[in-house]
Amino acid sequence: MQALARAARGFWPAAAAAAGRGNRGQVQPSRGIVVHVRDGNLERALQVMERKMRSSGIERLIKRRTEHHVKNSEKRVLARKALMARVRSQELGKNLRDILIKKIRFY
């Protein structure tokens, strides 16, 4: 979890800068995810934060940005998925082009 928090610092530079220089009583407008700790229950606040990060997609962005080793088998799977997405996109484009040409010819 700490690694995710460290990686997330780059997403909100204004918040990191405010934390670094001291806030001096100024109220910063809230950006991103805000989690309130109630009754000193930090564990519950962490659970809420994880849930909010997962639902907002920030967790995926952070994991995508972090450098880590990817096994060759995973690379093959990801390459195949990317290829299939490209093929599907190209097929959709061809189908739409055909439909538009038919409509133009009809008029």
C-alpha positions, -999 to 999 in steps of 0.1 A, spaced: 0 0 0 29 23 8 43 18 -27 9 29 -42 9 60 -20 44 69 -31 35 64 -67 3 84 -63 23 115 -52 31 123 -88 -6 125 -97 -13 155 -75 17 178 -75 -2 207 -58 -10 185 -28 25 173 -25 39 208 -27 15 220 -1 25 192 23 62 199 17 61 237 25 36 236 53 0 247 49 2 277 72 -36 275 79 -46 279 43 -73 256 31 -64 238 -1 -93 229 -25 -97 191 -24 -86 172 -55 -87 135 -61 -97 112 -33 -106 125 1 -109 101 30 -119 112 65 -105 93 95 -132 89 121 -125 81 158 -89 75 150 -98 43 130 -70 44 105 -75 8 93 -111 16 82 -100 48 65 -73 28 45 -100 3 34 -123 31 23 -93 47 4 -85 14 -13 -121 10 -24 -123 46 -37 -90 42 -56 -102 9 -72 -135 24 -82 -119 55 -97 -93 36 -117 -63 54 -101 -49 21 -90 -47 8 -125 -30 40 -137 -4 38 -109 3 1 -116 6 9 -153 31 37 -146 53 17 -122 82 -2 -137 82 -38 -129 93 -71 -145 68 -86 -169 72 -123 -177 75 -133 -213 43 -153 -211 25 -122 -198 40 -101 -227 27 -126 -252 -8 -125 -237 -8 -87 -236 5 -85 -272 -22 -109 -284 -49 -89 -266 -36 -57 -281 -36 -73 -316 -72 -86 -312 -83 -51 -301 -67 -35 -331 -82 -61 -355 -117 -55 -339 -112 -18 -342 -102 -21 -379 -131 -44 -386 -155 -20 -370 -141 9 -391 -145 -12 -423 -181 -20 -414 -189 16 -406 -173 27 -439 -193 2 -458 -226 13 -442 -218 50 -449 -210 42 -486 -242 23 -489 -262 53 -474 -245 77 -498 -252 55 -528 -288 52 -518 -294 89 -519 
